[in-house]
């Protein structure tokens, strides 16, 4: 399910079936909040997306997702649609296994957070091969403290879900000469569903606040071997051609 959101009000503008992979849909002036594929939720005239306060459809959807996996007791999620969601990212973090710096885009407008966030613009940049050594795209969350949720014990097993989006934009053409004479066409920005596990894109989880990371596969239980209370999630893009747009992520533990 794809929810089209008015992020200035938190209201739901439209609800539609998630298109097949590769299907382009014109999306100028819109933003979306994807619903996990196993997160059933009922939408009514009273439903809303923002604020995320427990009564919103996203909280309901992720609670429904958690219920599908009874081996886990908790879920934390980030829909990446508000300034508070962006504040939950650590844009100064290093990916400690390789020492790579954060290379990402978060779509900030003018002014400091929480002012000016642009939804659906969080991206892990393509790898920069023009420097030596090459610099992959890196995006890392801030510390996720699960002490209270686990009564101080922490977690030694997690399962991670994430959703990627693609975008394509046509050229804005206004011309009075040559092959394009007489054309007056606006730029159309289209959204496209993409493979959530493309080549060159890897996701890692840390249980010790970024000191060590373990690679994870999407919706696959991962044993962290030891308990920890300070989670971080890292997205690393080694593709030298494709920027990866992050739509949302969640961690079950």
C-alpha positions, 0 to 999 in steps of 0.5 A: 500500500502507498499513502500519498501525504500532505506533509504540511498537515499530516493528512492523507490525500490518497491511498493506492495499491503499490505499483509493480516494480519499474512502474512510473507514476507522476508525482509532482508536488506529492510525498509518500509514506510506504506501508510495510507489505505485511503491515495491514492497516485500515484507512478511514476519513479520520486516519492521519500520518502526522504526528506519529503519536501511536494513533496514526496509520504508520504506528498502526501499520508497524504494530501490525507488522510486529504482530506477524513475527511473534518471536520479537517483542518490539519494533522501532521505525523511521518513515523519513517524512518529517524533520524529527525523522531526519533528526534521528539520523547521524549525519556526522557518523563514520562507518567504523568497519571501513572508516568511511564518512557519511555521504548522503542527502536528506533534502533539507530546505532553508533553515536548521532542523526542524524547519524545511525538511523535504519528504522523500529526499533522503538518499544514500549517494552513489559511490565516488570513484574519482578519489582514492580510495573510492568513497561509497554512499553512507547513511547511519542512524543516530543511537537507538536506545532500547534499554527501557524497551528491553528492561535493560537487557538489550537485544542479541537478535534483530530483523530489519526491514527497509523500503527504497524508491526511485525517481525519474525527472523529464526535462522542462522544455519551452522552445521556439526554434529547432527540433523542439520548436513550439514545445511547452512541457513541464518537468515531470517527476515520477516515482518508481518502485525498485528492488529493495536489495539492489546490487551494491547496496548493503545494510548493517546493524550495530548493537554497541553504538557503532563500534561494530557492525553486522551485515543484515538481509531484509526481513531475515533474523540476524544473530548479533551474538552478544546483547546490546542496548545501543542500536544503529543502522547503516546503509552503504551504497557501492554502486557508482551510478545509482543513488538510492532513495530511502523511504523508510526502515524498521528494526524488530528486536 
